[in-house]
Amino acid sequence: YDDRGTVKVNPVVSERDSTPWTEAFSRDFWGQPMQDSDSHKSFRPVTTLSYRMNAAWWGMEETFSFHMVNVVLHAMVSGLAVLGSEPWLNHPTASTMAGLLFATHPIHTEAVSNVTGRAEVLCALWYLVGFVVYVHGCPCLGSSFWSQAGATTTMLGCTALAMLSKEQGVMLPATCVVWDLYVNGMSLESLMRGRAVKRVLARSLASGIGMLVIAFARLHMNKSADKFTPGVKQVQPAFIEEQNPAGFASDLLTRALSVPWVWCTYCWTCLLYTSPSPRDS
C-alpha cells in the first residue's frame, strides 16, 4: 500500500528523466511538494534518493532489487548493532549475541520486507554509525580534544542523515549524552568538579545544541508560519480520518493515550512476539 506512494507514483523515483534529483529536497516522502496542504510533511530525501538510485540501476519493474537492498542494509545495521552494544556489554560474545538477536527479531519484519520500511533501516544505519563513531572517538575522559571534537562533529552529521532518512533520527545526540554520562560514572556531585568532567559537559552541551539546531532546521522545512520566519505562509497537512482514526477521536483522553498505547504495544512485541490475530488485520 505505502510502496505505491513512496516509489511508484513519486516523481523523484519514477519520473527520473523529467524530474531532477534535487526535487527530493523540496518534496515530501510521498512525492508531494512540501508547501502543499496535501503534503504530510514527512521529509526523507535520503531514503527517496536511495529509491531513485535503486530504480536507475535495476529499473522500476524489478521489485526484487528494492527488497534485496533492504536486506543488505538490515545486515549492515545488524553488524553495527554488534559494535554499538560493545560499550554497554563489555563482552564480545554478549555483543555478538545481541547483534544476532537484533538481526533475527521478528519485530523488524515490516521494516525490512516493505520497500517503504527502508526509511527505518536507513535511519538505524546512520544512527548506529554516529553512535559507534562517538563512543569510540570519546572512549574515556582522557581522550584528546581533537578526537572528541571530531567524534562529536561526525555524530551530528550522522544525526542529520538519520533524520533525513526518518524523523526520529534526530534523537541520536540525546542517546550519546546518556551514554557519555553513564560510561563516565557522572553524578550530580562529580559534574561540578574536575577538568576532565568539564569535557563531558562540553560534549553534552555541543550535542544538545546541535540536536536543537538540526531539529529546528527540519521543522523549518515544513514551510509553516512561526514567530521566527515572518512572511512564510502557514500550510498545515490535511489529514483524513482513514489515515489516523485516533487523531480524529472526539475524546481528548483517547487521543492522548493512543500514542503511549503504540509504544507499549511495540515494547511488548520486543519481549514476546506473537502473530497478529484475524481481528488485528
Accessible surface in RSA format (square Angstrom, percent):
REM  Atomic radii and reference values for relative SASA: ProtOr
REM  Chains: A
REM  Algorithm: Lee & Richards
REM  Probe-radius: 1.40
REM  Slices: 20
REM RES _ NUM      All-atoms   Total-Side   Main-Chain    Non-polar    All polar
REM                ABS   REL    ABS   REL    ABS   REL    ABS   REL    ABS   REL
RES TYR A   1   228.38 106.6 168.47  95.9  59.90 155.9 144.19 108.4  84.18 103.8
RES ASP A   2    65.02  45.5  60.63  60.4   4.39  10.4   8.44  19.9  56.59  56.4
RES ASP A   3    45.66  32.0  44.27  44.1   1.39   3.3  22.63  53.3  23.03  23.0
RES ARG A   4   149.56  62.8 144.79  73.8   4.77  11.4  49.82  68.1  99.74  60.5
RES GLY A   5    16.17  19.9   0.00   N/A  16.17  19.9  14.60  40.1   1.57   3.5
RES THR A   6     0.23   0.2   0.00   0.0   0.23   0.5   0.00   0.0   0.23   0.3
RES VAL A   7    12.71   8.4  12.71  11.5   0.00   0.0  12.71  11.0   0.00   0.0
RES LYS A   8   139.34  68.0 130.77  80.2   8.57  20.4  74.83  67.4  64.51  68.7
RES VAL A   9    67.22  44.2  48.31  43.7  18.91  45.6  53.84  46.8  13.38  36.3
RES ASN A  10     0.26   0.2   0.26   0.3   0.00   0.0   0.00   0.0   0.26   0.3
RES PRO A  11    21.15  15.4  21.15  19.3   0.00   0.0  21.15  17.5   0.00   0.0
RES VAL A  12     0.62   0.4   0.62   0.6   0.00   0.0   0.62   0.5   0.00   0.0
RES VAL A  13     0.00   0.0   0.00   0.0   0.00   0.0   0.00   0.0   0.00   0.0
RES SER A  14    36.01  30.4  12.11  16.2  23.90  55.1   9.80  20.9  26.21  36.7
RES GLU A  15    87.91  50.5  81.56  61.7   6.35  15.1  28.15  54.4  59.76  48.8
RES ARG A  16    75.58  31.7  62.46  31.8  13.12  31.2  12.75  17.4  62.82  38.1
RES ASP A  17   158.27 110.9 117.81 117.3  40.46  95.7  42.72 100.5 115.54 115.2
RES SER A  18    89.52  75.6  55.19  73.7  34.33  79.1  53.62 114.2  35.90  50.3
RES THR A  19    11.52   8.2  10.20  10.3   1.32   3.2   3.57   4.8   7.96  12.0
RES PRO A  20    74.42  54.2  65.15  59.4   9.27  33.7  73.46  60.6   0.96   6.0
RES TRP A  21   138.80  55.7 138.70  67.1   0.09   0.2 111.85  59.6  26.95  43.7
RES THR A  22    71.01  50.5  64.91  65.8   6.10  14.5  50.72  68.1  20.29  30.7
RES GLU A  23    50.51  29.0  50.01  37.8   0.51   1.2   6.30  12.2  44.21  36.1
RES ALA A  24     2.19   2.0   0.00   0.0   2.19   5.0   1.07   1.5   1.12   3.0
RES PHE A  25    86.98  43.5  79.29  49.1   7.69  20.0  79.39  48.1   7.59  21.7
RES SER A  26    50.06  42.3  45.73  61.0   4.33  10.0  44.48  94.7   5.58   7.8
RES ARG A  27    52.90  22.2  50.77  25.9   2.13   5.1   2.17   3.0  50.72  30.7
RES ASP A  28     3.31   2.3   0.55   0.5   2.77   6.5   0.51   1.2   2.80   2.8
RES PHE A  29     0.29   0.1   0.07   0.0   0.22   0.6   0.20   0.1   0.10   0.3
RES TRP A  30    67.40  27.0  60.72  29.4   6.68  15.7  58.86  31.4   8.54  13.9
RES GLY A  31     3.79   4.7   0.00   N/A   3.79   4.7   0.93   2.6   2.85   6.4
RES GLN A  32    71.77  40.1  71.57  52.3   0.20   0.5   7.67  16.3  64.11  48.6
RES PRO A  33    34.60  25.2  34.60  31.5   0.00   0.0  34.60  28.6   0.00   0.0
RES MET A  34     0.58   0.3   0.58   0.4   0.00   0.0   0.58   0.5   0.00   0.0
RES GLN A  35    98.73  55.2  92.83  67.8   5.90  14.1  38.79  82.6  59.94  45.5
RES ASP A  36    52.14  36.5  47.92  47.7   4.22  10.0  11.32  26.6  40.82  40.7
RES SER A  37    57.92  48.9  53.40  71.3   4.52  10.4  24.97  53.2  32.95  46.2
RES ASP A  38    96.29  67.4  83.35  83.0  12.94  30.6  16.03  37.7  80.26  80.0
RES SER A  39     0.00   0.0   0.00   0.0   0.00   0.0   0.00   0.0   0.00   0.0
RES HIS A  40    58.28  31.9  45.28  31.5  13.00  33.3  25.75  26.5  32.53  37.9
RES LYS A  41    14.93   7.3  10.87   6.7   4.06   9.7  11.01   9.9   3.92   4.2
RES SER A  42    12.83  10.8  10.52  14.0   2.31   5.3  12.83  27.3   0.00   0.0
RES PHE A  43     7.18   3.6   7.18   4.4   0.00   0.0   7.18   4.4   0.00   0.0
RES ARG A  44    32.66  13.7  32.01  16.3   0.65   1.5   0.17   0.2  32.49  19.7
RES PRO A  45     0.90   0.7   0.06   0.1   0.83   3.0   0.71   0.6   0.19   1.2
RES VAL A  46    31.57  20.8  27.01  24.4   4.56  11.0  29.18  25.4   2.39   6.5
RES THR A  47     0.00   0.0   0.00   0.0   0.00   0.0   0.00   0.0   0.00   0.0
RES THR A  48     4.09   2.9   4.09   4.1   0.00   0.0   2.04   2.7   2.05   3.1
RES LEU A  49    34.11  19.0  33.99  24.3   0.12   0.3  33.99  23.9   0.12   0.3
RES SER A  50    17.37  14.7  14.19  18.9   3.18   7.3  14.52  30.9   2.85   4.0
RES TYR A  51     0.11   0.1   0.11   0.1   0.00   0.0   0.11   0.1   0.00   0.0
RES ARG A  52    33.56  14.1  33.56  17.1   0.00   0.0   7.57  10.4  25.98  15.7
RES MET A  53    97.11  50.3  95.48  63.2   1.63   3.9  68.07  57.9  29.04  38.5
RES ASN A  54     3.28   2.3   0.93   0.9   2.35   5.7   2.72   6.5   0.57   0.5
RES ALA A  55     0.43   0.4   0.00   0.0   0.43   1.0   0.00   0.0   0.43   1.1
RES ALA A  56    61.06  56.1  30.80  47.5  30.25  68.8  32.22  45.4  28.84  76.4
RES TRP A  57   175.28  70.3 142.66  69.1  32.62  76.6 119.82  63.9  55.46  90.0
RES TRP A  58   128.70  51.6 107.89  52.2  20.81  48.9  85.22  45.4  43.48  70.5
RES GLY A  59    21.72  26.8   0.00   N/A  21.72  26.8  19.89  54.6   1.82   4.1
RES MET A  60    47.74  24.7  34.40  22.8  13.34  31.8  34.49  29.3  13.25  17.6
RES GLU A  61   158.25  90.9 129.24  97.8  29.01  69.1  78.34 151.5  79.92  65.2
RES GLU A  62    83.09  47.7  79.58  60.2   3.50   8.3  28.16  54.5  54.92  44.8
RES THR A  63    82.61  58.8  81.78  82.9   0.83   2.0  51.70  69.4  30.91  46.7
RES PHE A  64   125.85  63.0 122.08  75.6   3.76   9.8 125.46  76.1   0.39   1.1
RES SER A  65     7.96   6.7   5.29   7.1   2.68   6.2   7.91  16.9   0.05   0.1
RES PHE A  66     5.28   2.6   5.28   3.3   0.00   0.0   5.28   3.2   0.00   0.0
RES HIS A  67    68.55  37.5  68.41  47.6   0.14   0.4  45.50  46.9  23.05  26.8
RES MET A  68    82.30  42.6  81.25  53.8   1.05   2.5  67.99  57.8  14.31  19.0
RES VAL A  69    35.98  23.7  34.99  31.7   0.99   2.4  35.98  31.3   0.00   0.0
RES ASN A  70     0.00   0.0   0.00   0.0   0.00   0.0   0.00   0.0   0.00   0.0
RES VAL A  71    75.91  50.0  75.33  68.2   0.58   1.4  75.41  65.5   0.51   1.4
RES VAL A  72    77.13  50.8  75.01  67.9   2.13   5.1  77.09  67.0   0.05   0.1
RES LEU A  73    21.43  11.9  21.43  15.3   0.00   0.0  21.43  15.0   0.00   0.0
RES HIS A  74    25.17  13.8  25.17  17.5   0.00   0.0  18.17  18.7   7.00   8.1
RES ALA A  75    62.55  57.5  48.12  74.3  14.42  32.8  53.71  75.6   8.83  23.4
RES MET A  76    96.83  50.1  85.80  56.8  11.03  26.3  82.79  70.4  14.04  18.6
RES VAL A  77     2.13   1.4   2.13   1.9   0.00   0.0   2.13   1.9   0.00   0.0
RES SER A  78    10.57   8.9   9.74  13.0   0.83   1.9   9.93  21.1   0.64   0.9
RES GLY A  79    38.06  46.9   0.00   N/A  38.06  46.9  34.21  93.9   3.85   8.6
RES LEU A  80    29.34  16.3  28.51  20.4   0.83   2.1  28.51  20.0   0.83   2.2
RES ALA A  81    14.65  13.5   9.83  15.2   4.82  11.0  12.05  17.0   2.61   6.9
RES VAL A  82    34.07  22.4  34.07  30.8   0.00   0.0  34.07  29.6   0.00   0.0
RES LEU A  83    75.33  42.0  75.33  53.9   0.00   0.0  75.33  52.9   0.00   0.0
RES GLY A  84     5.41   6.7   0.00   N/A   5.41   6.7   3.70  10.2   1.70   3.8
RES SER A  85    19.18  16.2  15.43  20.6   3.75   8.6  18.47  39.3   0.71   1.0
RES GLU A  86    59.54  34.2  57.10  43.2   2.45   5.8  16.91  32.7  42.63  34.8
RES PRO A  87    25.51  18.6  10.52   9.6  14.99  54.5  20.10  16.6   5.41  33.6
RES TRP A  88    95.73  38.4  79.01  38.2  16.71  39.2  71.62  38.2  24.10  39.1
RES LEU A  89    81.49  45.4  60.55  43.3  20.94  52.6  63.43  44.5  18.07  48.6
RES ASN A  90   124.81  86.1  90.77  87.7  34.05  82.0  35.65  85.8  89.17  86.2
RES HIS A  91    97.48  53.3  94.86  65.9   2.62   6.7  63.06  65.0  34.42  40.1
RES PRO A  92    97.67  71.2  94.62  86.2   3.06  11.1  96.95  80.0   0.73   4.5
RES THR A  93    82.97  59.0  78.55  79.6   4.42  10.5  54.98  73.9  27.99  42.3
RES ALA A  94    39.03  35.9  29.47  45.5   9.57  21.8  36.12  50.9   2.91   7.7
RES SER A  95     0.54   0.5   0.54   0.7   0.00   0.0   0.00   0.0   0.54   0.8
RES THR A  96    64.14  45.6  63.80  64.7   0.34   0.8  44.52  59.8  19.63  29.7
RES MET A  97   113.44  58.7 111.13  73.5   2.31   5.5  90.03  76.5  23.41  31.0
RES ALA A  98    34.83  32.0  23.79  36.7  11.04  25.1  29.69  41.8   5.15  13.6
RES GLY A  99     2.20   2.7   0.00   N/A   2.20   2.7   1.94   5.3   0.26   0.6
RES LEU A 100    99.40  55.4  98.49  70.5   0.91   2.3  98.87  69.4   0.54   1.4
RES LEU A 101   113.51  63.2 109.39  78.3   4.12  10.4 112.82  79.2   0.69   1.9
RES PHE A 102    58.36  29.2  53.21  33.0   5.14  13.4  58.05  35.2   0.30   0.9
RES ALA A 103    35.47  32.6  21.12  32.6  14.35  32.6  21.12  29.7  14.35  38.0
RES THR A 104   103.86  73.9  78.11  79.2  25.75  61.4  70.47  94.7  33.39  50.5
RES HIS A 105    31.74  17.3  25.93  18.0   5.81  14.9  20.73  21.4  11.01  12.8
RES PRO A 106    52.41  38.2  45.44  41.4   6.97  25.3  50.26  41.5   2.15  13.3
RES ILE A 107    39.16  22.3  21.04  15.7  18.12  43.7  23.50  16.9  15.67  42.5
RES HIS A 108    42.18  23.1  41.47  28.8   0.71   1.8  23.39  24.1  18.80  21.9
RES THR A 109    79.51  56.6  71.13  72.1   8.38  20.0  63.78  85.7  15.73  23.8
RES GLU A 110   114.36  65.7 109.85  83.1   4.50  10.7  41.36  80.0  73.00  59.6
RES ALA A 111    20.17  18.5  16.36  25.2   3.81   8.7  18.78  26.4   1.39   3.7
RES VAL A 112    22.46  14.8  21.64  19.6   0.82   2.0  21.64  18.8   0.82   2.2
RES SER A 113    55.94  47.3  43.86  58.5  12.08  27.8  43.53  92.7  12.42  17.4
RES ASN A 114    62.76  43.3  61.81  59.7   0.95   2.3   6.90  16.6  55.87  54.0
RES VAL A 115    10.29   6.8  10.29   9.3   0.00   0.0  10.29   8.9   0.00   0.0
RES THR A 116    17.73  12.6  17.31  17.6   0.41   1.0  17.31  23.3   0.41   0.6
RES GLY A 117     7.52   9.3   0.00   N/A   7.52   9.3   6.92  19.0   0.60   1.3
RES ARG A 118     0.95   0.4   0.95   0.5   0.00   0.0   0.00   0.0   0.95   0.6
RES ALA A 119     0.77   0.7   0.77   1.2   0.00   0.0   0.77   1.1   0.00   0.0
RES GLU A 120    62.72  36.0  56.89  43.0   5.83  13.9  31.17  60.3  31.55  25.8
RES VAL A 121     7.92   5.2   4.75   4.3   3.17   7.6   7.92   6.9   0.00   0.0
RES LEU A 122    13.76   7.7  13.76   9.8   0.00   0.0  13.76   9.7   0.00   0.0
RES CYS A 123     7.30   5.5   7.30   8.1   0.00   0.0   1.10   2.8   6.20   6.7
RES ALA A 124    29.51  27.1  24.71  38.1   4.80  10.9  29.20  41.1   0.31   0.8
RES LEU A 125    15.48   8.6  15.48  11.1   0.00   0.0  15.48  10.9   0.00   0.0
RES TRP A 126    70.43  28.3  70.43  34.1   0.00   0.0  69.60  37.1   0.83   1.3
RES TYR A 127    46.65  21.8  46.65  26.5   0.00   0.0  36.93  27.8   9.71  12.0
RES LEU A 128    33.19  18.5  33.19  23.7   0.00   0.0  33.19  23.3   0.00   0.0
RES VAL A 129    39.91  26.3  38.79  35.1   1.12   2.7  39.85  34.6   0.06   0.2
RES GLY A 130     0.00   0.0   0.00   N/A   0.00   0.0   0.00   0.0   0.00   0.0
RES PHE A 131     8.94   4.5   8.94   5.5   0.00   0.0   8.94   5.4   0.00   0.0
RES VAL A 132    17.76  11.7  17.76  16.1   0.00   0.0  17.76  15.4   0.00   0.0
RES VAL A 133    52.13  34.3  45.95  41.6   6.17  14.9  50.93  44.3   1.19   3.2
RES TYR A 134     0.04   0.0   0.04   0.0   0.00   0.0   0.00   0.0   0.04   0.0
RES VAL A 135     5.11   3.4   0.45   0.4   4.66  11.2   0.45   0.4   4.66  12.6
RES HIS A 136   102.54  56.0  83.19  57.8  19.35  49.5  58.98  60.8  43.56  50.7
RES GLY A 137    14.17  17.5   0.00   N/A  14.17  17.5  13.43  36.8   0.74   1.7
RES CYS A 138     0.01   0.0   0.00   0.0   0.01   0.0   0.00   0.0   0.01   0.0
RES PRO A 139    74.91  54.6  57.03  52.0  17.88  65.0  58.79  48.5  16.12 100.2
RES CYS A 140    65.78  49.8  64.44  71.9   1.34   3.1  31.96  81.0  33.82  36.5
RES LEU A 141    51.66  28.8  47.35  33.9   4.31  10.8  47.57  33.4   4.08  11.0
RES GLY A 142    67.99  83.8   0.00   N/A  67.99  83.8  35.88  98.5  32.10  71.9
RES SER A 143    12.62  10.7   3.04   4.1   9.58  22.1  11.93  25.4   0.68   1.0
RES SER A 144    65.76  55.6  52.52  70.1  13.24  30.5  49.37 105.1  16.39  23.0
RES PHE A 145   120.15  60.1 116.51  72.2   3.64   9.5 116.93  70.9   3.23   9.2
RES TRP A 146   200.44  80.4 192.89  93.4   7.56  17.7 165.51  88.2  34.94  56.7
RES SER A 147    45.50  38.4  30.78  41.1  14.72  33.9  28.50  60.7  17.00  23.8
RES GLN A 148     7.41   4.1   7.20   5.3   0.21   0.5   4.90  10.4   2.51   1.9
RES ALA A 149    33.61  30.9  23.24  35.9  10.37  23.6  32.52  45.8   1.09   2.9
RES GLY A 150    35.90  44.3   0.00   N/A  35.90  44.3  34.50  94.7   1.41   3.2
RES ALA A 151     5.76   5.3   1.28   2.0   4.48  10.2   3.57   5.0   2.19   5.8
RES THR A 152    10.21   7.3  10.21  10.4   0.00   0.0   9.25  12.4   0.97   1.5
RES THR A 153    95.34  67.8  91.21  92.5   4.13   9.8  66.73  89.6  28.61  43.2
RES THR A 154    62.84  44.7  55.11  55.9   7.72  18.4  36.53  49.1  26.30  39.8
RES MET A 155     0.00   0.0   0.00   0.0   0.00   0.0   0.00   0.0   0.00   0.0
RES LEU A 156    35.62  19.8  34.29  24.5   1.33   3.3  34.67  24.4   0.94   2.5
RES GLY A 157    36.81  45.4   0.00   N/A  36.81  45.4  34.16  93.7   2.65   5.9
RES CYS A 158     7.83   5.9   7.14   8.0   0.69   1.6   0.00   0.0   7.83   8.4
RES THR A 159     0.00   0.0   0.00   0.0   0.00   0.0   0.00   0.0   0.00   0.0
RES ALA A 160    30.72  28.2  30.72  47.4   0.00   0.0  30.72  43.3   0.00   0.0
RES LEU A 161    63.82  35.5  63.82  45.7   0.00   0.0  63.82  44.8   0.00   0.0
RES ALA A 162     0.00   0.0   0.00   0.0   0.00   0.0   0.00   0.0   0.00   0.0
RES MET A 163    10.04   5.2  10.04   6.6   0.00   0.0   9.17   7.8   0.87   1.1
RES LEU A 164    36.65  20.4  36.65  26.2   0.00   0.0  36.65  25.7   0.00   0.0
RES SER A 165     0.00   0.0   0.00   0.0   0.00   0.0   0.00   0.0   0.00   0.0
RES LYS A 166    38.63  18.8  38.63  23.7   0.00   0.0  12.23  11.0  26.40  28.1
RES GLU A 167    48.44  27.8  46.30  35.0   2.15   5.1  43.25  83.7   5.19   4.2
RES GLN A 168    95.05  53.1  86.23  63.0   8.81  21.0  52.41 111.5  42.64  32.3
RES GLY A 169     0.00   0.0   0.00   N/A   0.00   0.0   0.00   0.0   0.00   0.0
RES VAL A 170    24.79  16.3  24.79  22.4   0.00   0.0  24.79  21.5   0.00   0.0
RES MET A 171    95.80  49.6  95.74  63.4   0.06   0.1  75.10  63.8  20.70  27.4
RES LEU A 172     0.00   0.0   0.00   0.0   0.00   0.0   0.00   0.0   0.00   0.0
RES PRO A 173     0.34   0.3   0.24   0.2   0.10   0.4   0.34   0.3   0.00   0.0
RES ALA A 174    29.18  26.8  23.56  36.4   5.62  12.8  28.92  40.7   0.26   0.7
RES THR A 175    45.85  32.6  40.65  41.2   5.20  12.4  32.10  43.1  13.76  20.8
RES CYS A 176     0.00   0.0   0.00   0.0   0.00   0.0   0.00   0.0   0.00   0.0
RES VAL A 177    29.91  19.7  29.89  27.1   0.02   0.0  29.91  26.0   0.00   0.0
RES VAL A 178    92.10  60.6  89.97  81.5   2.13   5.1  91.24  79.3   0.86   2.3
RES TRP A 179     4.88   2.0   4.88   2.4   0.00   0.0   4.44   2.4   0.44   0.7
RES ASP A 180     0.00   0.0   0.00   0.0   0.00   0.0   0.00   0.0   0.00   0.0
RES LEU A 181    54.93  30.6  53.15  38.0   1.78   4.5  53.40  37.5   1.53   4.1
RES TYR A 182   135.16  63.1 115.95  66.0  19.22  50.0  83.88  63.0  51.28  63.2
RES VAL A 183    59.98  39.5  32.00  29.0  27.98  67.4  35.00  30.4  24.98  67.7
RES ASN A 184    24.98  17.2   6.38   6.2  18.61  44.8   6.39  15.4  18.60  18.0
RES GLY A 185    58.24  71.8   0.00   N/A  58.24  71.8  37.49 102.9  20.76  46.5
RES MET A 186    33.84  17.5   6.53   4.3  27.31  65.0   6.59   5.6  27.24  36.1
RES SER A 187    58.06  49.1  50.14  66.9   7.92  18.2  47.52 101.2  10.54  14.8
RES LEU A 188   155.87  86.8 147.25 105.3   8.62  21.7 147.52 103.6   8.35  22.5
RES GLU A 189   128.67  73.9 116.59  88.2  12.07  28.7  46.67  90.3  81.99  66.9
RES SER A 190    19.24  16.3  19.11  25.5   0.13   0.3  19.11  40.7   0.13   0.2
RES LEU A 191    34.94  19.5  31.13  22.3   3.81   9.6  31.13  21.9   3.81  10.2
RES MET A 192   159.06  82.4 128.64  85.1  30.42  72.4 106.78  90.8  52.29  69.3
RES ARG A 193   137.75  57.8 132.16  67.4   5.60  13.3  65.12  89.0  72.63  44.0
RES GLY A 194    41.48  51.2   0.00   N/A  41.48  51.2  31.84  87.4   9.64  21.6
RES ARG A 195   192.41  80.8 181.38  92.5  11.02  26.2  70.96  97.0 121.44  73.6
RES ALA A 196    38.30  35.2  32.88  50.7   5.43  12.3  35.32  49.7   2.99   7.9
RES VAL A 197    15.63  10.3  15.63  14.1   0.00   0.0  15.63  13.6   0.00   0.0
RES LYS A 198   133.00  64.9 129.21  79.3   3.79   9.0  72.65  65.4  60.35  64.3
RES ARG A 199    72.34  30.4  70.12  35.7   2.22   5.3  24.59  33.6  47.75  28.9
RES VAL A 200     0.00   0.0   0.00   0.0   0.00   0.0   0.00   0.0   0.00   0.0
RES LEU A 201    68.86  38.3  65.66  47.0   3.20   8.0  65.84  46.2   3.02   8.1
RES ALA A 202    59.59  54.8  48.70  75.2  10.89  24.8  55.14  77.6   4.45  11.8
RES ARG A 203    11.21   4.7   8.55   4.4   2.66   6.3  10.88  14.9   0.33   0.2
RES SER A 204    18.93  16.0  14.27  19.1   4.65  10.7  14.52  30.9   4.41   6.2
RES LEU A 205   117.68  65.5 111.70  79.9   5.98  15.0 117.12  82.2   0.56   1.5
RES ALA A 206    44.95  41.3  35.39  54.6   9.56  21.7  42.06  59.2   2.88   7.6
RES SER A 207     0.00   0.0   0.00   0.0   0.00   0.0   0.00   0.0   0.00   0.0
RES GLY A 208    23.10  28.5   0.00   N/A  23.10  28.5  23.09  63.4   0.02   0.0
RES ILE A 209    94.08  53.5  93.17  69.4   0.91   2.2  93.37  67.2   0.71   1.9
RES GLY A 210    11.94  14.7   0.00   N/A  11.94  14.7  11.56  31.7   0.38   0.9
RES MET A 211    37.06  19.2  37.06  24.5   0.00   0.0  36.77  31.3   0.30   0.4
RES LEU A 212   119.15  66.4 115.48  82.6   3.67   9.2 115.74  81.3   3.41   9.2
RES VAL A 213    93.43  61.5  89.08  80.6   4.35  10.5  92.66  80.5   0.77   2.1
RES ILE A 214    26.39  15.0  24.28  18.1   2.11   5.1  26.39  19.0   0.01   0.0
RES ALA A 215    29.26  26.9  27.43  42.3   1.83   4.2  28.82  40.6   0.44   1.2
RES PHE A 216    97.99  49.0  95.72  59.3   2.27   5.9  97.40  59.0   0.59   1.7
RES ALA A 217    54.49  50.1  47.16  72.8   7.32  16.7  51.69  72.8   2.80   7.4
RES ARG A 218    21.63   9.1  19.32   9.8   2.32   5.5  14.62  20.0   7.01   4.2
RES LEU A 219   113.43  63.2 106.53  76.2   6.90  17.3 106.72  74.9   6.71  18.1
RES HIS A 220    75.52  41.3  70.11  48.7   5.41  13.8  42.97  44.3  32.55  37.9
RES MET A 221    45.91  23.8  45.89  30.4   0.01   0.0  18.39  15.6  27.52  36.5
RES ASN A 222    28.94  20.0  28.94  28.0   0.00   0.0   0.99   2.4  27.95  27.0
RES LYS A 223    78.46  38.3  77.17  47.3   1.29   3.1  31.73  28.6  46.73  49.8
RES SER A 224    23.70  20.0  16.99  22.7   6.71  15.4  14.54  31.0   9.16  12.8
RES ALA A 225    46.11  42.4  28.66  44.2  17.46  39.7  28.66  40.4  17.45  46.2
RES ASP A 226    57.50  40.3  34.43  34.3  23.07  54.6  37.75  88.8  19.75  19.7
RES LYS A 227   197.62  96.4 160.83  98.7  36.79  87.6 113.17 101.9  84.45  90.0
RES PHE A 228   153.51  76.8 124.71  77.2  28.79  74.9 130.30  79.0  23.21  66.4
RES THR A 229    25.06  17.8  22.94  23.3   2.11   5.0  19.38  26.0   5.68   8.6
RES PRO A 230   123.08  89.7  95.71  87.3  27.37  99.5 105.13  86.8  17.95 111.5
RES GLY A 231    87.90 108.4   0.00   N/A  87.90 108.4  44.16 121.2  43.74  98.0
RES VAL A 232    43.65  28.7  33.99  30.8   9.66  23.3  37.93  33.0   5.72  15.5
RES LYS A 233   166.34  81.1 151.60  93.0  14.74  35.1 103.59  93.2  62.75  66.8
RES GLN A 234   109.19  61.1  88.07  64.4  21.12  50.3  18.56  39.5  90.63  68.7
RES VAL A 235    22.63  14.9  19.39  17.6   3.24   7.8  22.63  19.7   0.00   0.0
RES GLN A 236    96.98  54.2  84.66  61.9  12.32  29.3  45.61  97.1  51.37  39.0
RES PRO A 237    32.55  23.7  18.34  16.7  14.21  51.6  18.34  15.1  14.21  88.3
RES ALA A 238    63.16  58.1  43.96  67.8  19.19  43.7  51.56  72.6  11.60  30.7
RES PHE A 239    95.83  47.9  76.80  47.6  19.03  49.5  76.80  46.6  19.03  54.5
RES ILE A 240    92.75  52.8  89.74  66.9   3.02   7.3  92.75  66.8   0.00   0.0
RES GLU A 241   106.72  61.3 102.36  77.4   4.35  10.4  26.07  50.4  80.65  65.8
RES GLU A 242   138.79  79.7 110.33  83.5  28.47  67.8  53.48 103.4  85.31  69.7
RES GLN A 243    90.48  50.6  53.86  39.4  36.62  87.2  31.40  66.8  59.08  44.8
RES ASN A 244    72.89  50.3  71.51  69.1   1.37   3.3  13.01  31.3  59.88  57.9
RES PRO A 245    87.64  63.9  81.54  74.3   6.10  22.2  81.81  67.5   5.83  36.3
RES ALA A 246    33.12  30.5  25.69  39.6   7.44  16.9  31.46  44.3   1.67   4.4
RES GLY A 247    37.10  45.7   0.00   N/A  37.10  45.7  16.87  46.3  20.23  45.3
RES PHE A 248   100.70  50.4  70.92  43.9  29.78  77.5  77.10  46.7  23.59  67.5
RES ALA A 249    25.87  23.8  13.80  21.3  12.07  27.5  23.65  33.3   2.23   5.9
RES SER A 250   117.65  99.4  81.15 108.3  36.50  84.1  55.83 118.9  61.82  86.6
RES ASP A 251    74.05  51.9  67.81  67.5   6.24  14.8  30.92  72.8  43.13  43.0
RES LEU A 252   124.86  69.5 121.90  87.2   2.96   7.4 121.90  85.6   2.96   8.0
RES LEU A 253   110.34  61.4 106.69  76.3   3.64   9.2 108.78  76.4   1.55   4.2
RES THR A 254    64.20  45.7  56.92  57.7   7.28  17.4  42.57  57.2  21.63  32.7
RES ARG A 255    87.44  36.7  77.40  39.5  10.04  23.9  21.46  29.3  65.97  40.0
RES ALA A 256    59.02  54.3  36.31  56.0  22.71  51.7  48.23  67.9  10.79  28.6
RES LEU A 257    97.20  54.1  96.16  68.8   1.03   2.6  96.25  67.6   0.95   2.6
RES SER A 258    28.74  24.3  22.02  29.4   6.73  15.5  20.17  42.9   8.58  12.0
RES VAL A 259    79.53  52.3  78.52  71.1   1.01   2.4  79.53  69.1   0.00   0.0
RES PRO A 260    47.59  34.7  47.05  42.9   0.54   2.0  47.49  39.2   0.10   0.6
RES TRP A 261   169.26  67.9 164.43  79.6   4.82  11.3 141.66  75.5  27.59  44.8
RES VAL A 262    60.84  40.0  60.57  54.8   0.27   0.7  60.84  52.9   0.00   0.0
RES TRP A 263   162.05  65.0 158.77  76.8   3.28   7.7 138.50  73.8  23.55  38.2
RES CYS A 264    85.24  64.5  77.84  86.8   7.40  17.4  27.88  70.6  57.36  61.9
RES THR A 265    56.28  40.0  50.25  50.9   6.02  14.4  50.90  68.4   5.38   8.1
RES TYR A 266   119.72  55.9 119.33  67.9   0.39   1.0  81.35  61.1  38.37  47.3
RES CYS A 267    81.53  61.7  76.77  85.6   4.76  11.2  25.74  65.2  55.78  60.2
RES TRP A 268   148.62  59.6 145.93  70.6   2.69   6.3 131.47  70.1  17.15  27.8
RES THR A 269    28.21  20.1  27.64  28.0   0.56   1.3  13.92  18.7  14.29  21.6
RES CYS A 270    64.12  48.5  52.15  58.2  11.96  28.1  18.77  47.5  45.35  48.9
RES LEU A 271   146.93  81.8 113.63  81.3  33.30  83.7 116.25  81.6  30.68  82.6
RES LEU A 272    96.04  53.5  93.59  67.0   2.44   6.1  94.88  66.6   1.16   3.1
RES TYR A 273    93.47  43.6  69.49  39.5  23.98  62.4  43.27  32.5  50.20  61.9
RES THR A 274    89.88  63.9  74.45  75.5  15.43  36.8  52.27  70.2  37.61  56.9
RES SER A 275    92.82  78.4  71.73  95.7  21.10  48.6  35.54  75.7  57.29  80.3
RES PRO A 276    95.91  69.9  69.70  63.5  26.21  95.3  76.51  63.2  19.40 120.6
RES SER A 277    41.62  35.2  34.48  46.0   7.14  16.5  38.34  81.6   3.28   4.6
RES PRO A 278   123.96  90.3 106.81  97.4  17.16  62.4 113.74  93.9  10.22  63.5
RES ARG A 279   220.91  92.8 181.50  92.5  39.41  93.8  75.24 102.8 145.67  88.3
RES ASP A 280   101.44  71.1  66.24  65.9  35.20  83.2  22.10  52.0  79.34  79.1
RES SER A 281   124.83 105.5  57.46  76.7  67.37 155.2  76.28 162.4  48.55  68.0
END  Absolute sums over single chains surface
CHAIN  1 A    16388.3      13899.3       2489.0      11181.0       5207.2
END  Absolute sums over all chains
TOTAL         16388.3      13899.3       2489.0      11181.0       5207.2
